Amino acid sequence: MASSAFEAGHNTPPDGRFGHEWFTWAPCSYPFDLTLQPAATVPCGRTRAGLPVGLHIVAPYLRDDLVRRGARAFESTRPWPSIAEPRPLA
């Protein structure tokens, strides 16, 4: 994604820097939907503000197996800690 997470209930980041259309802040995701390429997003870190950052894994048409293997490999080397309780908004 071209942006970190933003408040739920918005189609675009609320600060207006990307305009009002979702594809202006998500330029890397919809082409894969249009070309039917399998994709997955796995957590890979956090911003300085503590918001989650995801790694987008994409494979060629009909190669879902590669996406699953890539996601499993990344998650096995960089396990994401589980959160027992929701974190309060900062």
Secondary structure per residue as TSV (DSSP state, phi and psi in degrees):
chain	resnum	aa	ss	phi	psi
A	1	M	-	360.0	156.2
A	2	A	-	-90.5	8.1
A	3	S	S	-151.1	152.8
A	4	S	-	-78.8	177.0
A	5	A	-	-59.4	148.2
A	6	F	-	-133.5	172.3
A	7	E	-	-55.0	135.7
A	8	A	T	-60.3	149.6
A	9	G	T	96.3	-1.2
A	10	H	-	-114.5	144.0
A	11	N	S	-85.8	-18.9
A	12	T	S	-139.3	163.7
A	13	P	-	-55.7	131.1
A	14	P	T	-63.4	-14.3
A	15	D	T	-76.2	-6.6
A	16	G	-	82.2	0.6
A	17	R	T	-67.5	-17.2
A	18	F	T	-109.9	8.3
A	19	G	-	81.3	-154.2
A	20	H	S	-112.0	-0.4
A	21	E	-	-103.9	136.1
A	22	W	G	-61.0	-34.0
A	23	F	G	-72.0	-10.2
A	24	T	G	-77.2	-24.2
A	25	W	T	-107.6	-4.7
A	26	A	-	-125.9	51.6
A	27	P	T	-68.7	-16.5
A	28	C	T	-96.4	-4.6
A	29	S	T	-102.2	-43.5
A	30	Y	H	-67.7	-28.1
A	31	P	H	-60.3	-32.2
A	32	F	H	-72.0	-32.8
A	33	D	H	-65.3	-42.7
A	34	L	H	-67.1	-33.1
A	35	T	T	-95.0	5.1
A	36	L	T	59.9	31.4
A	37	Q	-	-85.8	131.5
A	38	P	-	-68.2	144.4
A	39	A	E	-148.8	155.5
A	40	A	E	-145.6	152.9
A	41	T	E	-119.5	129.3
A	42	V	E	-120.9	144.8
A	43	P	E	-65.3	137.3
A	44	C	E	-135.3	2.2
A	45	G	E	166.2	-167.7
A	46	R	E	-139.4	151.7
A	47	T	-	-75.5	174.2
A	48	R	T	-60.2	-27.9
A	49	A	T	-83.5	-0.4
A	50	G	S	89.8	6.9
A	51	L	-	-81.1	147.5
A	52	P	E	-71.6	146.9
A	53	V	E	-121.1	137.3
A	54	G	E	-114.7	151.4
A	55	L	E	-100.5	123.3
A	56	H	E	-93.5	118.1
A	57	I	E	-108.2	126.7
A	58	V	E	-128.0	144.9
A	59	A	-	-129.4	168.4
A	60	P	S	-64.3	163.6
A	61	Y	T	-45.8	129.3
A	62	L	T	65.3	16.3
A	63	R	-	-108.1	53.3
A	64	D	H	-56.6	-32.3
A	65	D	H	-59.3	-36.7
A	66	L	H	-68.7	-38.2
A	67	V	H	-63.7	-46.4
A	68	R	H	-62.9	-42.8
A	69	R	H	-64.7	-42.3
A	70	G	H	-63.8	-44.0
A	71	A	H	-63.9	-43.4
A	72	R	H	-63.1	-42.7
A	73	A	H	-63.4	-44.8
A	74	F	H	-64.5	-47.1
A	75	E	H	-64.8	-30.1
A	76	S	H	-73.0	-28.7
A	77	T	H	-90.0	-24.4
A	78	R	S	-130.4	68.5
A	79	P	-	-59.7	142.2
A	80	W	-	-95.4	124.5
A	81	P	-	-65.9	140.0
A	82	S	-	-78.9	153.3
A	83	I	-	-112.9	118.1
A	84	A	S	-74.2	-35.6
A	85	E	S	-127.0	147.1
A	86	P	-	-59.9	142.9
A	87	R	-	-86.5	139.4
A	88	P	-	-68.5	149.3
A	89	L	-	-69.6	139.6
A	90	A	-	-80.2	360.0
